[in-house]
Amino acid sequence: MRLSLDDSGQRFVIRGFTDTMVKINHDEWSRSFLLTPEQIKTDVPFHTMADLTPDRLSDLCIDDPEVLIVGTGKKTLRASAEFQARILRAGIGVEFMDTGAACRTYTVLASELRRVSLLVLFPAE
């Protein structure tokens, strides 16, 4: 699906996505990444929900997000209750969505200049 929204001067804009790829600006990503309005990290150690453990929370808290959106592929999956409790105690909201919904939600929140992070999970190759 292609997204079309005024980028409002944003540094990173999601331009489209499929089940196997997300296009940010002019680059296509088909491996897991963490996107914030300020940066994109492509060397993240997350590929499945099992990788989201409380001890890895600091890897996700870059740029002081108020909410973390996790794109989980074709289906919405959830991380462990322990992970969810830990991130909420850290003062960060967390939402799990299929990747398409996650990309659309991130685009809207980022355009409102919210402190939002998007983690998209792709299986390791």
Backbone as ProteinMPNN parsed JSONL, in Angstrom:
{"seq_chain_A": "MRLSLDDSGQRFVIRGFTDTMVKINHDEWSRSFLLTPEQIKTDVPFHTMADLTPDRLSDLCIDDPEVLIVGTGKKTLRASAEFQARILRAGIGVEFMDTGAACRTYTVLASELRRVSLLVLFPAE", "coords_chain_A": {"N_chain_A": [[0.843, -1.168, 0.0], [0.495, 2.232, -0.746], [1.314, 5.227, 0.925], [0.081, 8.485, 1.301], [0.718, 11.482, 2.438], [1.096, 14.753, 3.626], [4.373, 15.528, 4.458], [5.091, 17.342, 6.391], [7.573, 18.442, 6.933], [9.0, 16.365, 8.072], [11.753, 14.254, 8.873], [11.969, 11.499, 8.323], [9.828, 9.626, 6.375], [7.205, 7.399, 5.959], [6.585, 5.873, 3.019], [5.298, 3.765, 1.851], [4.22, 0.292, 2.028], [4.464, -3.297, 2.173], [3.697, -6.759, 2.77], [6.233, -7.663, 3.19], [8.052, -5.564, 3.245], [8.971, -2.193, 4.049], [8.777, 1.072, 2.917], [10.735, 3.799, 3.446], [11.218, 7.131, 3.1], [13.244, 7.071, 0.394], [14.191, 4.556, 0.593], [13.973, 1.006, 0.847], [13.048, -1.263, 3.322], [13.525, -4.481, 4.481], [14.097, -5.88, 6.676], [14.023, -6.097, 10.246], [13.45, -3.014, 11.996], [13.847, 0.063, 13.876], [12.114, 2.974, 14.124], [12.129, 6.435, 14.659], [11.018, 9.857, 14.913], [13.446, 11.18, 14.689], [15.497, 9.388, 13.948], [16.557, 6.321, 12.299], [17.016, 3.011, 13.144], [18.632, 0.262, 12.033], [19.878, -1.961, 12.839], [18.72, -3.583, 14.767], [18.105, -5.99, 17.391], [15.772, -7.523, 17.168], [13.368, -9.786, 16.03], [11.262, -11.467, 16.355], [8.362, -11.847, 18.474], [9.227, -13.084, 20.771], [11.735, -12.056, 21.12], [11.367, -9.661, 22.35], [12.074, -8.765, 25.287], [12.101, -7.926, 28.788], [14.71, -7.167, 29.608], [15.789, -6.058, 27.337], [14.703, -3.631, 26.957], [15.915, -1.075, 27.007], [17.056, -0.881, 24.488], [14.966, -0.088, 22.963], [14.137, 2.374, 23.772], [15.032, 4.768, 22.632], [15.361, 8.234, 21.907], [13.393, 9.092, 23.686], [10.51, 8.078, 23.719], [6.928, 8.549, 23.869], [5.142, 6.707, 23.186], [5.329, 3.384, 21.947], [4.984, 1.739, 18.988], [4.397, -1.41, 17.707], [4.925, -3.227, 14.888], [3.775, -6.238, 13.782], [3.78, -7.977, 11.614], [1.69, -9.86, 9.354], [-0.372, -10.533, 11.081], [-1.741, -9.427, 14.197], [0.205, -9.645, 16.991], [1.197, -10.218, 20.418], [3.536, -9.123, 22.89], [5.171, -10.614, 25.764], [3.478, -10.58, 28.944], [5.1, -9.688, 30.976], [7.038, -8.101, 29.629], [5.332, -6.11, 28.607], [4.34, -4.982, 30.996], [6.712, -3.951, 32.097], [7.481, -1.976, 30.215], [5.345, -0.242, 30.376], [5.594, 0.576, 33.047], [7.851, 2.086, 32.735], [6.822, 4.34, 31.741], [6.029, 4.452, 29.116], [3.769, 4.107, 26.559], [2.452, 1.251, 24.847], [1.657, -0.335, 21.817], [0.446, -3.01, 19.901], [0.279, -4.078, 16.609], [-0.854, -5.202, 13.338], [1.52, -4.947, 10.663], [0.829, -3.103, 8.623], [-1.216, -1.48, 9.793], [0.316, -0.467, 11.883], [2.243, 1.085, 10.53], [0.578, 3.043, 9.351], [-0.535, 4.226, 11.66], [1.77, 5.188, 12.973], [2.548, 7.104, 11.061], [0.486, 9.014, 11.221], [0.68, 9.856, 13.951], [3.349, 10.796, 14.034], [3.144, 12.905, 12.217], [1.707, 14.633, 13.731], [3.613, 15.545, 15.349], [4.235, 14.017, 17.569], [5.965, 12.192, 20.155], [6.909, 9.392, 19.115], [7.657, 5.972, 18.525], [8.425, 3.434, 16.174], [8.564, 0.055, 15.886], [9.275, -2.338, 13.619], [8.828, -5.652, 12.962], [10.539, -8.103, 11.231], [11.039, -11.421, 10.127], [14.194, -13.006, 10.87], [16.719, -13.424, 8.416]], "CA_chain_A": [[0.0, 0.0, 0.0], [1.21, 3.494, -0.76], [0.771, 6.255, 1.801], [0.231, 9.822, 0.756], [0.401, 12.438, 3.481], [2.077, 15.824, 3.705], [5.385, 15.116, 5.418], [5.203, 18.381, 7.423], [8.969, 18.663, 7.261], [9.563, 15.228, 8.796], [13.0, 13.714, 8.333], [11.693, 10.16, 7.823], [8.422, 9.494, 6.016], [6.834, 6.098, 5.4], [5.984, 6.107, 1.703], [4.512, 2.612, 1.453], [4.575, -0.958, 2.691], [3.844, -4.557, 1.778], [3.892, -7.736, 3.847], [7.652, -7.999, 3.332], [8.895, -4.404, 3.07], [8.462, -0.857, 4.356], [9.554, 2.099, 2.213], [10.917, 5.024, 4.221], [11.829, 8.054, 2.141], [13.474, 6.362, -0.866], [14.818, 3.272, 0.91], [13.086, -0.101, 1.202], [13.576, -2.075, 4.421], [12.877, -5.793, 4.586], [14.529, -6.482, 7.933], [13.487, -5.355, 11.394], [14.02, -1.697, 12.238], [13.21, 0.943, 14.848], [12.013, 4.3, 13.531], [11.628, 7.552, 15.448], [11.081, 11.041, 14.053], [14.816, 11.665, 14.575], [16.462, 8.423, 13.417], [16.152, 4.949, 12.003], [18.031, 2.024, 13.533], [18.39, -0.943, 11.242], [20.654, -3.067, 13.414], [18.044, -3.975, 15.999], [18.169, -7.441, 17.618], [14.406, -8.011, 17.346], [12.804, -10.377, 14.821], [10.019, -12.133, 16.754], [7.852, -11.339, 19.752], [10.043, -13.67, 21.841], [12.921, -11.205, 21.301], [10.991, -8.495, 23.167], [12.196, -9.148, 26.687], [12.303, -6.744, 29.642], [16.114, -6.74, 29.675], [16.139, -5.381, 26.081], [13.887, -2.425, 26.867], [16.729, 0.111, 26.715], [17.274, -0.83, 23.041], [13.766, 0.458, 22.333], [13.78, 3.661, 24.381], [15.798, 5.877, 22.08], [14.618, 9.467, 21.608], [12.37, 9.36, 24.697], [9.154, 7.965, 23.164], [5.763, 8.462, 24.745], [4.459, 5.478, 22.785], [6.01, 2.48, 21.032], [4.085, 0.943, 18.154], [5.115, -2.588, 17.216], [4.338, -3.888, 13.728], [4.06, -7.658, 14.02], [3.573, -8.793, 10.41], [0.316, -9.936, 8.839], [-1.312, -10.67, 12.19], [-1.38, -8.751, 15.432], [0.702, -10.511, 18.056], [1.537, -9.456, 21.621], [4.71, -9.534, 23.663], [4.843, -11.194, 27.061], [2.91, -9.671, 29.947], [6.234, -9.114, 31.707], [7.573, -7.019, 28.806], [4.349, -5.033, 28.555], [4.316, -4.329, 32.31], [7.951, -3.198, 32.278], [7.491, -0.781, 29.375], [4.35, 0.674, 30.942], [6.201, 1.155, 34.255], [8.832, 3.07, 32.277], [6.079, 5.515, 31.29], [5.887, 4.403, 27.66], [2.641, 3.322, 26.074], [2.837, 0.287, 23.818], [0.555, -0.863, 21.02], [0.842, -4.047, 18.961], [-0.629, -4.036, 15.449], [-0.277, -5.724, 12.114], [2.486, -3.957, 10.183], [0.151, -2.039, 7.883], [-1.843, -0.571, 10.762], [1.386, 0.188, 12.63], [2.805, 2.137, 9.669], [-0.399, 4.132, 9.231], [-0.648, 4.895, 12.955], [3.0, 5.954, 13.164], [2.514, 8.258, 10.154], [-0.423, 10.024, 11.782], [1.236, 10.407, 15.187], [4.552, 11.566, 13.714], [2.729, 14.151, 11.573], [1.231, 15.495, 14.812], [4.832, 15.855, 16.104], [4.25, 13.239, 18.812], [7.169, 11.39, 20.412], [6.457, 8.036, 18.812], [8.631, 5.057, 17.919], [7.834, 2.31, 15.448], [9.388, -1.132, 15.707], [8.686, -3.282, 12.656], [9.494, -6.953, 13.069], [10.607, -9.01, 10.083], [11.822, -12.594, 10.537], [15.609, -13.008, 10.485], [16.954, -14.141, 7.144]], "C_chain_A": [[0.889, 1.23, 0.0], [0.522, 4.448, 0.199], [1.02, 7.598, 1.171], [-0.238, 10.807, 1.801], [1.475, 13.501, 3.459], [3.079, 15.47, 4.785], [5.659, 16.154, 6.492], [6.647, 18.595, 7.869], [9.629, 17.527, 8.012], [10.801, 14.699, 8.079], [12.789, 12.346, 7.698], [10.196, 10.023, 7.589], [8.196, 8.109, 5.425], [6.042, 6.357, 4.126], [5.125, 4.94, 1.234], [4.965, 1.375, 2.196], [3.875, -2.121, 2.007], [4.02, -5.499, 2.963], [5.367, -7.982, 4.139], [8.588, -6.795, 3.287], [8.176, -3.144, 3.551], [9.37, 0.136, 3.644], [9.545, 3.375, 3.045], [11.757, 5.959, 3.373], [12.011, 7.29, 0.825], [14.096, 4.984, -0.663], [13.776, 2.237, 1.301], [13.774, -0.971, 2.237], [12.794, -3.378, 4.5], [13.439, -6.581, 5.763], [14.056, -5.575, 9.063], [14.209, -4.025, 11.563], [13.224, -0.97, 13.308], [13.274, 2.349, 14.278], [11.475, 5.289, 14.551], [11.617, 8.758, 14.513], [12.509, 11.541, 13.811], [15.781, 10.695, 13.91], [15.809, 7.096, 13.079], [17.326, 4.05, 12.373], [17.695, 0.72, 12.825], [19.137, -2.152, 11.783], [20.035, -3.552, 14.722], [18.048, -5.497, 16.15], [16.794, -8.087, 17.787], [13.874, -8.541, 16.018], [11.478, -11.077, 15.097], [9.565, -11.526, 18.08], [8.679, -11.888, 20.916], [11.302, -12.844, 22.101], [12.632, -9.987, 22.161], [10.954, -8.914, 24.635], [12.471, -7.911, 27.527], [13.753, -6.253, 29.682], [16.584, -6.041, 28.399], [15.405, -4.054, 25.922], [14.708, -1.19, 26.495], [17.031, 0.238, 25.223], [16.113, -0.167, 22.307], [13.444, 1.881, 22.771], [14.63, 4.821, 23.873], [14.862, 7.048, 21.779], [13.378, 9.668, 22.488], [10.933, 9.266, 24.178], [8.079, 8.021, 24.246], [4.946, 7.228, 24.406], [5.346, 4.713, 21.812], [4.944, 1.68, 20.302], [4.913, -0.203, 17.581], [4.321, -3.21, 16.075], [4.755, -5.343, 13.728], [3.857, -8.552, 12.8], [2.127, -8.768, 9.963], [-0.729, -9.961, 9.93], [-0.814, -9.876, 13.387], [-0.993, -9.792, 16.473], [1.054, -9.626, 19.246], [2.785, -10.023, 22.275], [4.235, -10.094, 25.003], [4.258, -10.137, 27.997], [4.019, -8.988, 30.729], [6.847, -7.944, 30.939], [6.614, -5.829, 28.809], [4.295, -4.274, 29.881], [5.548, -3.457, 32.5], [7.951, -1.91, 31.45], [6.468, 0.243, 29.883], [4.872, 1.33, 32.219], [7.246, 2.211, 33.9], [8.15, 4.332, 31.746], [5.885, 5.592, 29.785], [4.675, 3.55, 27.316], [3.122, 2.364, 24.995], [1.592, -0.249, 23.14], [1.118, -1.872, 20.036], [-0.197, -4.091, 17.854], [-0.008, -4.82, 14.309], [0.564, -4.604, 11.499], [1.83, -2.814, 9.418], [-0.479, -1.013, 8.811], [-0.788, 0.197, 11.548], [1.999, 1.32, 11.813], [1.858, 3.316, 9.54], [-0.503, 4.919, 10.533], [0.59, 5.738, 13.236], [2.966, 7.228, 12.309], [1.636, 9.37, 10.708], [0.187, 10.67, 13.025], [2.486, 11.248, 14.928], [4.187, 12.891, 13.053], [2.162, 15.147, 12.58], [2.377, 15.892, 15.749], [4.844, 15.194, 17.478], [5.571, 12.5, 18.936], [6.778, 9.918, 20.299], [7.614, 7.249, 18.21], [7.87, 3.916, 17.269], [8.874, 1.207, 15.332], [8.646, -2.046, 14.744], [9.511, -4.548, 12.72], [9.382, -7.712, 11.746], [11.418, -10.217, 10.548], [13.281, -12.472, 10.084], [15.785, -13.838, 9.227], [17.846, -15.325, 7.347]], "O_chain_A": [[1.919, 1.26, 0.673], [-0.706, 4.478, 0.28], [2.07, 7.82, 0.568], [-1.438, 10.96, 2.032], [2.652, 13.184, 3.289], [2.693, 15.145, 5.907], [6.403, 15.869, 7.43], [6.91, 18.891, 9.035], [10.724, 17.705, 8.545], [10.881, 14.699, 6.851], [13.363, 12.058, 6.649], [9.393, 10.272, 8.487], [8.903, 7.693, 4.507], [4.977, 6.974, 4.148], [4.312, 5.097, 0.323], [5.969, 1.399, 2.908], [2.844, -1.958, 1.355], [4.445, -5.076, 4.038], [5.713, -8.459, 5.219], [9.806, -6.975, 3.288], [6.952, -3.037, 3.475], [10.593, 0.052, 3.752], [8.492, 3.954, 3.312], [12.872, 5.621, 2.976], [11.021, 6.901, 0.204], [14.482, 4.323, -1.627], [12.812, 2.549, 2.001], [14.927, -1.369, 2.067], [11.565, -3.379, 4.576], [13.277, -7.799, 5.838], [13.728, -4.41, 8.835], [15.409, -3.914, 11.312], [12.086, -1.328, 13.612], [14.355, 2.859, 13.982], [10.483, 5.017, 15.228], [12.164, 8.677, 13.413], [12.757, 12.249, 12.836], [16.793, 11.128, 13.357], [14.693, 6.789, 13.498], [18.466, 4.288, 11.975], [16.614, 0.157, 12.999], [19.03, -3.248, 11.232], [20.748, -3.888, 15.668], [18.001, -6.218, 15.153], [16.67, -9.097, 18.48], [13.918, -7.845, 15.004], [10.666, -11.262, 14.19], [10.307, -10.781, 18.72], [8.816, -11.221, 21.942], [11.877, -12.923, 23.187], [13.561, -9.345, 22.652], [9.925, -9.358, 25.145], [13.024, -6.936, 27.017], [13.994, -5.05, 29.78], [17.68, -5.482, 28.382], [15.48, -3.425, 24.867], [14.232, -0.344, 25.739], [17.242, 1.348, 24.735], [16.261, 0.266, 21.164], [12.565, 2.523, 22.195], [14.91, 5.758, 24.621], [13.698, 6.846, 21.433], [12.427, 10.336, 22.082], [10.209, 10.262, 24.191], [8.294, 7.598, 25.382], [4.156, 6.752, 25.221], [6.022, 5.302, 20.968], [4.106, 1.027, 20.924], [5.996, 0.012, 17.037], [3.192, -3.662, 16.264], [5.944, -5.655, 13.679], [3.771, -9.771, 12.944], [1.421, -7.781, 10.164], [-1.844, -9.474, 9.743], [0.389, -9.681, 13.562], [-1.765, -10.697, 16.79], [1.193, -8.412, 19.095], [3.054, -11.223, 22.223], [3.048, -10.049, 25.325], [4.523, -8.944, 27.847], [3.884, -7.824, 31.104], [7.145, -6.907, 31.53], [7.031, -4.685, 28.991], [4.213, -3.046, 29.884], [5.443, -2.342, 33.01], [8.377, -0.863, 31.938], [6.706, 1.449, 29.823], [4.623, 2.513, 32.45], [7.494, 3.127, 34.684], [8.823, 5.282, 31.347], [5.611, 6.661, 29.24], [4.578, 2.399, 27.742], [4.101, 2.647, 24.306], [0.601, -0.576, 23.793], [2.146, -1.625, 19.406], [-1.399, -4.136, 18.117], [1.196, -5.077, 14.297], [0.335, -3.431, 11.793], [2.246, -1.664, 9.559], [-0.292, 0.19, 8.631], [-0.971, 1.377, 11.847], [2.249, 2.401, 12.347], [2.288, 4.467, 9.611], [-0.552, 6.149, 10.51], [0.476, 6.877, 13.688], [3.317, 8.306, 12.788], [2.013, 10.542, 10.665], [0.207, 11.895, 13.14], [2.66, 12.301, 15.541], [4.847, 13.901, 13.297], [2.136, 16.352, 12.327], [2.154, 16.492, 16.8], [5.395, 15.74, 18.434], [6.222, 12.214, 17.931], [6.369, 9.292, 21.276], [8.441, 7.794, 17.48], [6.818, 3.491, 17.746], [9.939, 1.406, 14.748], [7.526, -2.476, 15.02], [10.731, -4.525, 12.556], [8.291, -7.931, 11.221], [12.388, -10.056, 11.289], [13.561, -11.898, 9.031], [15.085, -14.828, 9.01], [18.149, -16.041, 6.392]]}, "name": "protein", "num_of_chains": 1, "seq": "MRLSLDDSGQRFVIRGFTDTMVKINHDEWSRSFLLTPEQIKTDVPFHTMADLTPDRLSDLCIDDPEVLIVGTGKKTLRASAEFQARILRAGIGVEFMDTGAACRTYTVLASELRRVSLLVLFPAE"}
